[in-house]
Amino acid sequence: MPINLDQILDIMARLRAPKTGCPWDLEQTFLSIAPYTIEEAYEVADAIEQGDMDALRDELGDLLFQVVFHARMAEEAGHFDFAAVVQAIADKMVRRHPNVFGDETVTSASDQTDRWEEQKSRERATLAANKGGQASALDNVPKALPALTRAEKIGNRAARVGFDWPDTSDVFRKIDEEIGEVHGAISSGDAEQVADEVGDLLFAVTNLARHLGTDPEVSLRRATAKFDRRFREMEKNYADEGRKMAEASLEELELCWQTVKKNTVL
């Protein structure tokens, strides 16, 4: 049976039908669905990281359904429909790729990125002018992004207008400075100040990742996954010995950790 977008749009319409639809779907709003949209995007990223193409197919479908859901609610409220969403992204891609759909020439991926950012900057300026305000280089960086990702994007935006450390060594010095300020905050006993200084330290480390060309969100996800695997291996080792990790000394646990690091490819 051939599958097309009309089928999923019809399914969504029936789920939201006032008298015959699904009670749960009928209760949802943009705000209530938004967390599911974010969750599905993460599940897409996880399937990619795992290299699981079957899961990626399914998760992309789930994410597409989120788009259909939001578009259906917008259509019901008289704002726009799914066709308008598709048209808007099509227009944007054509507008932002004059090298493909126009007469401009782009010689490299980095050149394309620069052109893309220039176009987005012009769009932000137009949007701000239409609203009677002044555009900022930091406009339209979603506040709902993961903190590390948003910090990286903010740093990139600032760097594009020249506000950045000229060299990676300067970022290291900034990190050392922030570590010192964390120590000072701890000595003060002010919990709020400690939180602020730890945030400054994390922001500086995020900028180090940016300077090194490393995605801080991906780096932390990998580090967390690595810790997860190694910790589970430690648990297994203690279970095989009929012991509980909680009963071991910190010195024993550290020795076990180092052994797991040395003897496993994790």
C-alpha positions in Angstrom: 0.0 0.0 0.0 1.6 3.3 -1.1 2.3 5.7 1.8 2.3 9.5 1.3 2.0 12.6 3.4 -1.7 12.9 2.8 -2.2 9.7 4.8 -0.4 11.0 7.9 -2.1 14.4 7.6 -5.5 12.6 7.5 -4.5 10.5 10.5 -3.7 13.6 12.5 -6.9 15.3 11.4 -8.9 12.3 12.6 -7.0 12.2 15.9 -7.9 15.8 16.5 -11.6 15.5 15.3 -13.7 17.2 18.0 -16.3 14.4 18.5 -14.6 11.2 17.2 -10.9 11.9 17.9 -8.5 10.7 20.6 -9.2 12.3 24.0 -5.5 12.6 24.7 -4.6 14.2 21.3 -7.6 16.6 21.7 -6.3 17.9 25.0 -2.8 18.8 23.7 -1.5 22.3 23.1 1.7 23.7 21.6 3.1 23.9 25.1 2.2 20.4 26.1 3.5 18.9 23.0 6.8 20.9 22.9 8.6 18.6 25.4 7.8 15.5 23.2 9.1 17.3 20.1 12.4 18.0 21.9 12.5 14.4 23.2 12.0 13.0 19.7 14.8 15.2 18.3 17.1 13.7 20.9 16.0 10.2 20.0 16.9 10.9 16.4 20.4 12.0 17.5 20.8 8.9 19.7 19.9 6.6 16.8 22.5 8.4 14.7 25.1 8.0 17.4 24.3 4.3 17.8 24.5 3.8 14.0 21.1 2.1 14.1 19.4 2.8 10.8 16.2 0.9 11.6 15.8 3.0 14.8 16.7 6.2 12.8 13.9 5.5 10.3 11.4 5.1 13.2 12.7 8.1 15.1 12.6 10.3 12.1 9.0 9.2 11.6 8.2 10.2 15.2 9.8 13.6 14.7 7.9 14.1 11.5 4.7 13.3 13.4 5.6 16.1 15.8 5.8 18.6 12.9 2.4 17.3 11.6 0.9 17.7 15.1 2.0 21.3 15.6 0.9 22.2 12.0 -2.5 20.7 12.6 -3.0 22.7 15.8 -1.9 25.8 14.0 -4.3 25.1 11.2 -7.2 24.7 13.7 -6.3 28.0 15.2 -6.2 29.7 11.8 -2.5 30.5 11.8 -1.0 28.2 9.1 -1.1 24.6 7.8 1.4 21.9 7.0 1.6 23.0 3.4 2.7 26.5 4.6 5.4 24.9 6.8 6.8 23.0 3.8 6.6 26.1 1.6 8.4 28.2 4.2 11.4 25.9 4.5 11.5 25.4 0.7 11.7 29.2 0.2 14.3 29.5 3.0 16.6 26.9 1.5 16.4 28.4 -2.0 17.0 31.9 -0.5 20.0 30.7 1.5 21.6 28.8 -1.3 22.0 31.3 -4.2 25.0 29.3 -5.3 22.7 26.4 -6.1 19.5 28.2 -7.1 21.0 31.5 -8.4 24.1 32.9 -10.0 26.5 33.1 -6.9 29.6 31.0 -6.7 30.8 29.2 -3.6 34.2 27.5 -3.5 34.1 25.6 -0.2 32.0 24.5 2.7 33.4 27.3 4.9 32.6 29.8 2.2 29.1 28.5 2.2 28.8 28.7 5.9 29.9 32.4 5.8 27.3 33.1 3.1 24.7 31.3 5.1 25.5 33.4 8.2 25.4 36.6 6.2 22.0 35.8 4.9 20.7 34.9 8.3 22.1 38.2 9.6 20.2 40.1 6.9 17.0 38.2 7.7 17.4 39.0 11.5 17.9 42.7 10.6 14.8 42.7 8.4 12.7 41.0 11.1 13.9 43.4 13.8 13.1 46.4 11.5 9.6 45.1 10.8 9.1 44.9 14.6 10.4 48.4 15.1 13.6 47.3 16.9 17.3 46.8 16.4 18.7 43.5 15.4 21.3 41.8 17.6 23.9 39.2 16.5 22.4 37.1 19.3 18.8 37.2 18.0 16.9 33.9 17.5 19.2 31.6 19.5 16.5 29.5 21.1 16.5 29.6 24.9 15.1 26.1 25.0 18.3 24.7 23.5 20.5 22.5 25.7 22.7 24.9 27.8 26.0 23.7 26.2 24.6 24.0 22.6 23.2 27.5 23.3 26.5 28.6 24.9 28.3 27.5 21.8 25.9 29.3 19.4 26.1 32.5 21.5 29.9 32.3 21.4 29.9 31.7 17.6 27.5 34.7 17.1 29.7 37.0 19.2 32.9 35.8 17.4 31.4 36.6 14.0 31.3 40.3 14.9 34.9 40.2 16.3 34.2 39.6 20.0 36.3 36.6 20.7 39.7 35.4 22.1 42.3 35.6 19.3 44.0 32.4 20.3 43.2 29.1 22.1 45.9 30.0 24.7 43.8 33.0 25.7 40.8 30.7 26.4 43.0 28.5 28.6 43.9 31.5 30.6 40.3 32.4 30.9 39.5 28.9 32.2 42.3 29.2 34.8 40.8 32.6 35.8 37.4 31.1 36.2 38.7 28.2 38.2 40.2 30.7 40.6 36.9 32.5 40.9 35.2 29.2 41.7 37.6 28.7 44.5 37.0 32.2 45.8 33.2 31.7 45.7 33.6 28.4 47.6 35.6 30.2 50.3 32.9 32.9 50.6 30.3 30.3 51.4 27.8 32.0 49.1 25.9 29.2 47.2 24.5 31.6 44.6 28.0 33.0 43.8 29.3 29.4 43.5 26.6 28.6 41.0 27.4 31.7 39.0 31.1 31.1 38.9 30.6 27.4 38.0 28.4 28.7 35.1 31.1 31.0 34.0 33.6 28.2 34.1 31.3 26.0 32.0 30.8 28.8 29.5 34.6 29.2 29.2 35.1 25.5 28.6 32.4 25.6 26.0 34.3 28.3 24.2 37.4 26.2 24.4 35.5 23.4 22.6 34.4 25.9 20.0 37.9 27.1 19.4 39.1 23.5 19.0 36.3 22.8 16.5 34.6 20.3 18.9 30.9 20.3 19.6 30.7 20.6 23.4 27.3 18.8 23.5 28.6 15.8 21.6 31.8 15.8 23.6 29.9 15.7 26.9 27.4 13.1 25.6 30.3 10.9 24.6 32.1 11.4 27.9 28.9 10.6 29.8 28.3 7.5 27.7 31.9 6.4 28.3 31.5 6.8 32.1 28.2 4.9 31.9 29.8 1.9 30.2 32.8 1.8 32.5 30.7 2.2 35.6 28.5 -0.7 34.6 31.6 -2.8 34.0 32.7 -2.0 37.5 29.3 -3.1 38.8 29.7 -6.3 36.9 33.1 -7.0 38.3 31.9 -6.6 41.9 28.8 -8.6 41.2 30.9 -11.4 39.8 32.9 -11.4 43.1 29.7 -11.5 45.1 30.4 -8.0 46.5 28.6 -4.7 46.5 30.3 -1.5 45.3 28.9 0.4 48.2 30.9 -1.7 50.6 34.2 -1.0 48.9 36.6 1.8 49.9 37.2 4.7 47.6 40.7 3.5 47.1 39.4 0.1 45.9 36.9 1.7 43.6 39.5 3.9 42.0 41.8 0.8 41.5 38.8 -1.0 39.9 38.1 2.0 37.7 41.7 2.2 36.5 41.6 -1.6 35.7 38.4 -1.2 33.7 40.0 1.7 31.7 43.1 -0.3 31.0 41.6 -3.7 30.1 38.5 -2.7 28.1 38.0 -0.7 25.0 35.2 1.6 26.3 
